[in-house]
């Protein structure tokens, strides 16, 4: 029994590592959920039992359905929106995280179709919005299920730490979910590649202009803010410092957030100082609820002034250096990431179009 459980956990560890490397290197995951036709992993409480009696009691309390459920069929049903998606009630925080890992192949494919620079040369050219909407609905369903069935997710704040064994998956899952959404809405590789060139083609000029002006860019910035909010909340509690340091998604999440946010701010004139107009409604990208009318108005139409973090740094061209300092401080444990952020911000004026050329 122990050897079998070890084999199952090894298989799921491979899925997780494959997902994390995919995010780091921006390549499609190698592991597909269809290949994982094995039972769900035993809950982590069993592994942390301090005695045989405790382990036996926990074993009896394990939901019977977990022994029979196969991961591949669970994900198949979750992705089949034609028959009404339903998930069993015995899923743990780890199960939800593994399911989110298995979503990455579809998310990457949809993002690749939506952001491919060669898409206008194809005979049949579907709109990028079509690919994004399908997988965004899948991600929304998974997030709703996760937050509805897992108390640690509902109460998560970082300051109030989660004491149960599954607590480690709370920040992992939240960051992974927002990274998945960010991947759908932002062509990160394209944005990075433009920094290494002094000239931009008319095709890329149009592509950059359309993205910056679209709701996709603002949605990406909102997800970037939520990634950084999770990291900041984790950092504010000494009890979870180790958990934060061991989280493999923190640095790549902040780095991608920095690229998207500073670029969007570089092409935005939104504060009263830059526009010469009267002050507008402030939109706190860290703490504003998704249903807030000011946030919805900003994401859909760009109305209002979005702010970043507790210091309320305006998402405006005049505050790009302050935003850069915030991101550098957030990744101070990784000198390489800090250098990448510095290099990216330094090349914004040199490598990209002047602001007037995007109008």
Secondary structure in CASP SS format (residue, H / E / C, confidence):
PFRMAT SS
TARGET T0000
AUTHOR 0000-0000-0000
METHOD secondary structure of the structure
MODEL  1
X C 1.00
X H 1.00
X H 1.00
X H 1.00
X H 1.00
X H 1.00
X H 1.00
X H 1.00
X H 1.00
X H 1.00
X H 1.00
X H 1.00
X H 1.00
X H 1.00
X H 1.00
X H 1.00
X H 1.00
X H 1.00
X H 1.00
X H 1.00
X H 1.00
X H 1.00
X H 1.00
X H 1.00
X H 1.00
X C 1.00
X C 1.00
X C 1.00
X C 1.00
X C 1.00
X C 1.00
X C 1.00
X H 1.00
X H 1.00
X H 1.00
X C 1.00
X C 1.00
X C 1.00
X E 1.00
X C 1.00
X C 1.00
X C 1.00
X C 1.00
X H 1.00
X H 1.00
X H 1.00
X H 1.00
X C 1.00
X C 1.00
X C 1.00
X C 1.00
X H 1.00
X H 1.00
X H 1.00
X H 1.00
X H 1.00
X H 1.00
X H 1.00
X H 1.00
X H 1.00
X H 1.00
X C 1.00
X C 1.00
X C 1.00
X H 1.00
X H 1.00
X H 1.00
X H 1.00
X C 1.00
X E 1.00
X H 1.00
X H 1.00
X H 1.00
X H 1.00
X H 1.00
X H 1.00
X H 1.00
X H 1.00
X H 1.00
X C 1.00
X H 1.00
X H 1.00
X H 1.00
X C 1.00
X C 1.00
X C 1.00
X C 1.00
X C 1.00
X C 1.00
X C 1.00
X C 1.00
X C 1.00
X H 1.00
X H 1.00
X H 1.00
X H 1.00
X H 1.00
X H 1.00
X H 1.00
X H 1.00
X H 1.00
X H 1.00
X C 1.00
X H 1.00
X H 1.00
X H 1.00
X H 1.00
X H 1.00
X H 1.00
X H 1.00
X H 1.00
X H 1.00
X H 1.00
X H 1.00
X H 1.00
X C 1.00
X C 1.00
X C 1.00
X H 1.00
X H 1.00
X H 1.00
X C 1.00
X C 1.00
X C 1.00
X C 1.00
X C 1.00
X C 1.00
X H 1.00
X H 1.00
X H 1.00
X H 1.00
X H 1.00
X H 1.00
X H 1.00
X H 1.00
X H 1.00
X H 1.00
X H 1.00
X H 1.00
X H 1.00
X H 1.00
X H 1.00
X H 1.00
X H 1.00
X H 1.00
X H 1.00
X H 1.00
X H 1.00
X H 1.00
X C 1.00
X H 1.00
X H 1.00
X H 1.00
X H 1.00
X C 1.00
X C 1.00
X C 1.00
X C 1.00
X C 1.00
X C 1.00
X C 1.00
X C 1.00
X C 1.00
X C 1.00
X H 1.00
X H 1.00
X H 1.00
X H 1.00
X H 1.00
X H 1.00
X H 1.00
X H 1.00
X H 1.00
X H 1.00
X H 1.00
X H 1.00
X H 1.00
X H 1.00
X H 1.00
X H 1.00
X H 1.00
X H 1.00
X H 1.00
X H 1.00
X H 1.00
X C 1.00
X C 1.00
X H 1.00
X H 1.00
X H 1.00
X H 1.00
X H 1.00
X H 1.00
X H 1.00
X H 1.00
X H 1.00
X C 1.00
X C 1.00
X C 1.00
X C 1.00
X C 1.00
X H 1.00
X H 1.00
X H 1.00
X H 1.00
X H 1.00
X H 1.00
X H 1.00
X H 1.00
X H 1.00
X H 1.00
X H 1.00
X H 1.00
X C 1.00
X H 1.00
X H 1.00
X H 1.00
X H 1.00
X H 1.00
X H 1.00
X H 1.00
X H 1.00
X H 1.00
X H 1.00
X H 1.00
X H 1.00
X H 1.00
X H 1.00
X H 1.00
X H 1.00
X H 1.00
X H 1.00
X H 1.00
X H 1.00
X H 1.00
X C 1.00
X C 1.00
X H 1.00
X H 1.00
X H 1.00
X H 1.00
X H 1.00
X H 1.00
X H 1.00
X H 1.00
X C 1.00
X C 1.00
X C 1.00
X C 1.00
X H 1.00
X H 1.00
X H 1.00
X H 1.00
X H 1.00
X H 1.00
X H 1.00
X H 1.00
X H 1.00
X H 1.00
X H 1.00
X H 1.00
X H 1.00
X H 1.00
X H 1.00
X H 1.00
X H 1.00
X C 1.00
X C 1.00
X C 1.00
X C 1.00
X C 1.00
X H 1.00
X H 1.00
X H 1.00
X H 1.00
X C 1.00
X C 1.00
X C 1.00
X C 1.00
X C 1.00
X C 1.00
X E 1.00
X E 1.00
X E 1.00
X C 1.00
X C 1.00
X C 1.00
X C 1.00
X C 1.00
X C 1.00
X C 1.00
X C 1.00
X H 1.00
X H 1.00
X H 1.00
X H 1.00
X H 1.00
X H 1.00
X H 1.00
X H 1.00
X H 1.00
X C 1.00
X C 1.00
X C 1.00
X E 1.00
X E 1.00
X E 1.00
X E 1.00
X C 1.00
X C 1.00
X C 1.00
X C 1.00
X E 1.00
X E 1.00
X C 1.00
X C 1.00
X H 1.00
X H 1.00
X H 1.00
X H 1.00
X H 1.00
X H 1.00
X H 1.00
X H 1.00
X H 1.00
X H 1.00
X H 1.00
X H 1.00
X H 1.00
X H 1.00
X C 1.00
X C 1.00
X C 1.00
X C 1.00
X H 1.00
X H 1.00
X H 1.00
X H 1.00
X H 1.00
X H 1.00
X H 1.00
X H 1.00
X H 1.00
X H 1.00
X H 1.00
X H 1.00
X C 1.00
X H 1.00
X H 1.00
X H 1.00
X H 1.00
X C 1.00
X C 1.00
X C 1.00
X H 1.00
X H 1.00
X H 1.00
X H 1.00
X C 1.00
END
